[in-house]
């Protein structure tokens, strides 16, 4: 058993990738290296070690107007020693006035409440295999090869956030990605990365949110998928559940002080991930 700790928080580099995956596994999360590579590329990863072993970590993705916290993990035998609070407090201080946002598990919610976070929305997690007859795109919308440069520009225009590094990192892991065009205008994009048992869909951004379900289906293909959709896109949730997905969790999206997050825009049909917003 670990004794009482006075945490020394350090910035973790890419050499800690495997240690983070192993820590996630010890906490009951089925993470892969592909989950963590975008985090090390687009976020600050901090952690606490004991006798050289990583026992706690947290990520903070600075996206301009908002900083997204995620992957708050503490090894079971290192809990109730203030490590999670210290890591989140450090992340808040590093955010320097940006809106601080996160998606909370039930287990982490009491800590976030005590630090002044308040709910501003809800994220619906869906999992399963979609029926072959996905919702069709409108006749004036076509799919084309994924254009990262235009995706970054559209994303910035619709979210007021700088997610360029995040999108580049996610695109590098993507096994499927599409651009959507209406009359030659770039109006949305979607991408999916691969896990051993499923595809993880996200982010999905659409100037017209009614395109959301069709874009999710386009990158899902015949594969089992997981996707995280803001609950105000309930029409998208219903379209996906009608075609075979099941709601597996509903988690609160919180911000420090309950300030509105720039990411909470109708254009954000699906999150990049819970840790990246």
Secondary structure, DSSP 8 states (H G I E B T S, - for coil): --------EEE--GGGHHHHHHHHHHTT----HHHHHHHHHHSEEEEEEETTEEEEEEEEEE-SSEEEEEEEEE-GGG-SSSHHHHHHHHHHHHTTTSEEEEE--HHHHHHHHHTTEEEEEEEEEEEEE--SS-----TTEEEEE--HHHHHHHHHHHHSS--HHHHHHHHHHEEEEEEEEETTEEEEEEEEEE-SS-EEEEEEEESSGGGHHHHHHHHHTTSEEEEEEETT-HHHHHHHHHTT-EEEEEEEEEEETT---TT--TTEEE-S-TTT-
